[in-house]
Amino acid sequence: MVMRRPTISGEPGVPLLSFTSDANGTIGVKQTRFFSDPTTKSQAAQIWTLPVCFKIAGRPTCVLLDSADQRLKVPASKLLFANAGAKGYYRSAYPRAIYKDILARAETSLTPEERIILIGDQWALMRSGATSVGDILNLVAALRNDPNPIVLTKSLATAGEIQNRIATDDERTMLRGWIRRQFTPVYRALGPAPAGKDVESQNKQQMRALLFVALGDAKDPAVLSEARTLANRYIADQTSVSPSLAQSALYVASTNGDAELYDKLLALRASSPVPDVQATSLFLTTHFSDSRLIARTLDSVAFGKMRNKDGATMLAILVRNRDTREQAWSYITRNWDRIQASSRSRLVPASGSFCSAEKRDEVLSFFNGHGVTPGDRSLTIAGEAINSCIQLRDAQGPKLREWLATQN
């Protein structure tokens, strides 16, 4: 059966297929329109006509869905995954028993494309309130040994979003410990990074860089120490560290860096004739978390001599970063007259990274009073982004606390 975009009667949108446990060789499925906003409800029944392809014994078995609630005949299988080849234009929601089976076999029985769409579905369902944040963190754990860099990127990014958008400060600390327990053995299994002229496969380089950053963000002591060693080596000789690992090491070292490293990066920017090295050294100064060093970076934008575009990008990075946004936002509002006008187009969208009603009102009020009209689309989007984060945190925060209580 040829996969195609579904035919829709009624409103446009993405179908949500909710499956029930199989019985007598059939599985129940209900179709509704998927809404990412849990407060949105459809006013009319949604009916799509679309092929649903199940992964059976490594091959797709496709059946036609053409009603809102029906039973589909499916061959018996230990794995019931309802989007074989990841080609179906729909979201899939499974009952707990079936989802547990999928988690147990995801790494070995699903293709990379199927694992990616599974992560995307679970994130979307969590955002809509249809599943729990614990369900997607369990999926991250199930995919921790995934050998595909794209799948690993998606998986780690999902865990990062949960830390940044849902977790409290204490819960972030707990999640970092969980990340270390899950991924440190995977990183160690890669072995030491090659030295000298030795090289490793591109796939392994990507995996090493991804895991290095994830564990650095999780404050793994060994990775933090290794990052500082590699960063110092790179600063002394830019050819001494492989490019992919150098970028990861510099980032991790900067996020945990001190004034000595900060000054070394500024000196490298001043001495290097290579534009990419100059740019990298400059933008790394936005990742330091020491308040005194953040202040130096902010002053360098407001009072320093740099291109307006670079300064605007640096301010946006600081506002988007959970660890620096409060200090950066306070500085920007107090020194608005010194901030280049070109920064406004970057700072309005960046302000959508806040996640409280108090900050939302403060952001909207500030920009309304400084030349951005209430109807400005970028400001409207920023306000909506903050509201979305508030809603997500309120809905999933208690569920995250429940899940963390089960992790040892």
N, C-alpha and C positions, 0 to 999 in steps of 0.2 A: 504494500500500500504506500503510495507516495505521500510524504508529509507535506502539509500546506497550511497556510494561515487559515484559522477557522472562519466559517461563515457565521455571522452573528445576527440574531433577531433581537431587536431592542437597542439598548445603549451600547456604545463601543467600550472596550476595556479588555483587560486580561482575564481569562477564565480562571477560577479557583476550583480545582477538582479535589473533593474531600472523599477519601476512600474509607471503606469499612472492612472489617475482617472478612476473609473469604469463607465461603461455605458451599459445599457440594459443587466445587469446581467453578464457582462464580464469585465475583467481588462486587460489592455495592459501591456506587460513586454518585455523589451529588455535585452539581455544578452551580456556582454562583459567580457573580462578578467580584473580582478581588479589589479591595480598597486598602491602601496602605494606612489611611487614617481610620483608626478604630471607631471614631464617632460618626463616620459616614455610613449611611444605609441606603441600599437601592430601593427605589419606590416601585419597581416592577421586576417580575421574574426574568432571569437571564437564561437564554437557551442558545447554546452554540452547537454547531455540527462540526465535529473534528475527530480525527483518528487519535486514539490513545494507544501507544506502543509500550508494551511491557517487556522487560528484559527477562527472557526465559532461556535458561541453558546457554547463555552467551549470545543469543540471537533475539531480535525483536519479534514479538507477536502482537499484531495490531488489530484493534477492533474499533468499530465506529460508535461514537457517543453522539446521540442526537436528541436526548431528552434531559430534563432537569434532574431526574432521579431514576436510575436504572441499575440493573445488574449486568455485569459483563462476564462472559465465559472466558476463563483464563486457565491454561494448563497449570497443574500443580508444580510448585517450585519453592526451594528454600529461601529464595530472594524474590521479593515482589517490589520491583522498582518501575514506576509508571511513566518514565520518560526516556526510553531506550534511545541512545544516540544523542540525547539532549537536544532533539530537534523539535519537540512539541512546544507550541505557543500557549503555555498555561503554567500555573503554579500547582504544585502537588502537596497535599496534606495527608499524612498517614496516621492511623491509630497507633498508640504507644507500642504495642507488641510488634507491629510491622516495622516501625521506625527503629526499634531496638535491633531487629534483624538486619536492617540496612546498615546501621552503624557497625555491626560486627563484621560485615563483609564489604564495606565501602572501599577500603584500600585495595582489596584483592579482586573484587568482582565488578567494580564500576570502572569505566574509562575516565581519563582525566576530564573530558568534557562533561560527563555525567556527574562527577564529583563537584565540579565547579557549579553546575546548575543546582545541585543539591544544597550547596552552601548558600547560593543566592536565594533559593526558595525559603530556606529556614530563616535567613535574615529578614526577608520580607514578611514572613508569617509572624516572626517575633515582633517586628515593628508594628504590625497590625493588631497585635494582642492575641493572635490565634494560637501561638505557642509560647513557651517560656524561654527566657534567656539561658537557663540551664540546659535546654535541649540543644542549643547551638554551640554552647561551650563543650558539651559532650561530643558533638561532631568534630570540633577542633581537636579534641583529645584523640578521637578515633582516627584522624588523618595526620597525626603528628609525624609518622614515618613516611608520609607520602613522598615519592621520589620525583614528583613533577614540580618544578619551581613555580609555575603559574598557580597550581592548586595550593601550594604552600603559601604563596603571596596572599591569595584570597583568604585563606584560613587565618593567617596571622593578622591580617588587616581587620578581620572580623573581631578577633579577640582585642585588638587595639581600640576599636571603636567602642566596645563595651567598657573598657577601662576609662576612656575619655568622656563618654556620654552618659553612662549609667552609674558607675561606681562612685562612692564617696572616697575621700582620701584614704581612710582606713581600709576600705574594700579594694582600692587600687593596690595597696601594699600586699593584701592577701592574694589578689590575682597575680601579682608579680611572682610571689612564691609558687603559685600553681604553675605558671609558665615555666619557671626554672625546673620544677619537678618533671614536667612533661617533655621539655625540649632539650635540656642539658645532655641527657644520654644520646639523643639524636645528633647533636652537634659534636660530641666527643667521638661518636662512631665515624665521623669523617676523617679523623686523624689530624695530625698537625698540618698547618698550611705549608705548602712547598717553599723551599728556600732556594736562594740563588736563581739559577736559570731553569729550575724545574717548573713545569706547568701541569695543571690538571684540567680535566674536561670542562667545557663551558657550563654544562649542567651542574657539576660539582662546585664550580666557582660561585654560581648563582645561589645554590643551596647554602653554601658556607656564609655568603654575605647576608642572606636573609636571616639565618639562624643567629648569626653574630649580632645583628641589630636587635632582633627580638630579645635575646638574652641580655644584651646591653641595656635595653629599655627596662628589663626586669631586674636590673641591678645585680646580675651575677658577678660575684667578686673576681673570679678568674678572668672573665671576659673583659671586665673593666680594666684590669691590670694589663691584659694583652692589648687592649685598645690603646692605652697610653703609650705602651712600648712601640706599637706600630705607628702611631701618630708622630711620635718623636723621630722615628726612623725616616718616615716620609718627609717630614719637614727638613731634615738634614739632607735627604737625597730622594727626589721624587721618583727615581727609577728603582728604588730598593723594595717597593711593595707593589704587588699586582694592583692594577687600577680598581677592580671591583672590591677587593678587600680594603684598599686604602680609603675609599669613600666611606665604607661602613665603619672602619676604625676611627676615622676623623670625626664622623658624626657621634659615635658613642663616646669617644674621648671628650668631645666638646660638651655634650649634655651633662657630663660629670666633671668638667674641667675647672681649673683654678686660674688665678691671674697669670701664672707663669706660662701656661699653655696659650692663654688669650694673647699675651704679648708676643709669643712666638709666631702665632698666626698673622698678627698685624705686621710683624717684621718680614715674614715670608711674602705677604702681599706687596710690601714696599720693594722687596729685593728681586722678586721673580719677574722675568721678562715675558712669561707665558700668560696670556689673558685668562685662560681657564683656571690656572693656579691662583691668579689674583682674585678672580671671582669666587672661587671655592673658599679661599681664606677669608674673604670678606663676609660671605653669607654664613659661614660657620659661627661667626660671633653672635648670631641670633639664637643659637641653641644652648648657650650657657645658662645655668639656672641661678647662679649667685647674683643676688640683687644688686650688688655693687658693679658687677660686670654688665648686667642688663642696663643699668643706668649709663655706663660708658657707651654702650651700643646706641642707646636712644639719643644721647648727646651727640654722637658722631653723625647721626642722621639729621638732627635739628640744626647743628652748628657746623658740621663737617663739610668737606668739599667732596661731594660724590654726585654721580648722575641722579637726577630726580627719580628715574625709573628704578634704580637700585635702592634708593632710600624708601620709596613706596613699597617695594617688595619686602624689604627688611621689616618695616612696620607691620605689614600684613602678616608676616610669619610670626612675629612676636605676639600679635593679638590672637592669632589662631591657636597658639600653643597654650595648653591649659596651665602650664607651670609659669608662664611669663605674662599672660594676658592681663591680669589685674594691674600689675605694675605698668605695663605698656599703655593700657587704656587710660590710667590715671595721668600718666605723663603726657599723652597725646592731648587730652582734654585741657590740661593746664598750660600746654605750650602750642596750642592750635595755630596761633599767629606765626609761629616759626616753622610749622610743618608745611612743606611745599604743597601748593594747591593740587598738584598732580597726584598727591597721595590719596585724595578723597575717593577716587574711583576704585582704589584697592581697599581702603579702610572700611567703606560701607559694607561690602560683601563679607569682609573678614569679621566684622562685628556680629555676624550671625552665628559665630561659634560660642557665644555665651549661652548659659543654660539656666537662667532664673528669671522670674517675673520682674524682680527688682532691676536687674541689668537690662532686660528688654525695654522697660520704661525709660531707663536712663539713656540707653543708646538712641531710642527714637526721639526723645526730648532733645538730646544734644545735637543730633544732626538736623532736626527741624529748626533748631535755633541757630544753625550755622550754614544756612544756604541750601539745605536739601529739603525739598518740599515733601509733605506727607504722602503725596501720590507717587513719588519716585519709585520706579519699579525695583531697583536694586535695594532700596531701604525696605520696601514691602517684603521682598524675598528674605532679607535678613531677619525681619521680625517673625516671619513664618517659620524660618529655620530655628529660631530660639524657642518658639512655641512648640514646635515638633520635638525638640530635645526635652523640654519640660514635661511634655506628655509622655515621652518614652521613659524618662527617669521615674516619673510618678508610677507608671504602670509596671515597669520591670525591676525597679529598685528593690521592692520587698522580695520578689522572686529571686533576685541575685543573692540577697542575704540568706534566703532559705537554702539555695544551692551551695553557697560557700560553707554553710554549717555542716554540709555532708562531706566536704573535702578535707582530707588529712594530709 
